[in-house]
Amino acid sequence: MSSVTFDLTGSKVLIVGGGSGIGLATALMARDSGAQVWVFDRATDRLDGEPGIRTTRVDLADASATAEATDEVLDVWGACDLVHLNAGVSDNRTFTQSREQDLLAILQVNLFAAWRIAHALLPAMLEARTGVVAFTGSPHAKRSTADASSYAISKAAVSALMRSIALEAAPHGVRAVSVLPGAIVTPLLLADARDHSDGDGEDVIARWSAQRPIGRLGAAEEIAAAVLFLASGGSGFTTGAELIVDGGMFAAMPA
């Protein structure tokens, strides 16, 4: 998958939550496709010094720090060609186990940070009549499990946010889309597997792999390719849409 590229020559691509996993893969693929890339994340060690990629360390739960970082993008770039709102956190609590502060902590990153950044950057894109706002959503927005209550709530809200932007922006030549990844091998998933395991999580990875019709978990680069495809000119008629990339899991009947 690392050899996949798109023609993004000269495009300005902001990736929020690009320090690891899907965001990191998207940053590298966008850079290799000719884009100028800027990454927001709490930890950017894996990208610091990477040619063609600018990084800003920011805690997305901090509204003022997020606003400061976003204002810098506007000052330097003006309108972005792609804003990929990828940052996300989760927990493993049911609805009754969750406290209000648990829900709010997830919403701060998964929803509020995405709202703040899109709200700040969209006017310049509308004025320039160009660009795509792409979200990393989740199938949990549609079908979930009992122990993902706050995460599912946050991702359902992200789906609604995407549609809201898509409807307002479409007459101005700006699109909004979401990619809904299934189980993708990222640090977040590996930590989740360990939380569900009595060991190192390999048993859970094997079980999750066997549950998918395609017989394996996904790679971060496969989600990056889906994001950049939706952001490319080849998807110019696509807005307000969600692309599920989950190895067939959503289509399958329960065993």
Buried (B, 14 or more C-beta within 10 A) or exposed (E): EEEBBBEBEEBBBBBBBBBBBBBBBBBBBBBBBBBBBBBBBBEBEBBEEBEEBBBBBBBBBBEEBBBEBBEBBBEEBEBBBBBBBBBBBBBBBEEEEBEEEBBEBBBBBBBBBBBBBBEBBBEBBBEBEBBBBBBBBBBBBBEBEEBBBBBBBBBBBBBEBBBBBBEEBEEBEBBBBBBBBBBBBBEBBBEBBBEBBEEEBEEBBEEBBEBBEEEEBBBBBBBBBBBBBBBBEEBEEBBBBBBBBBBEBBEEEEE
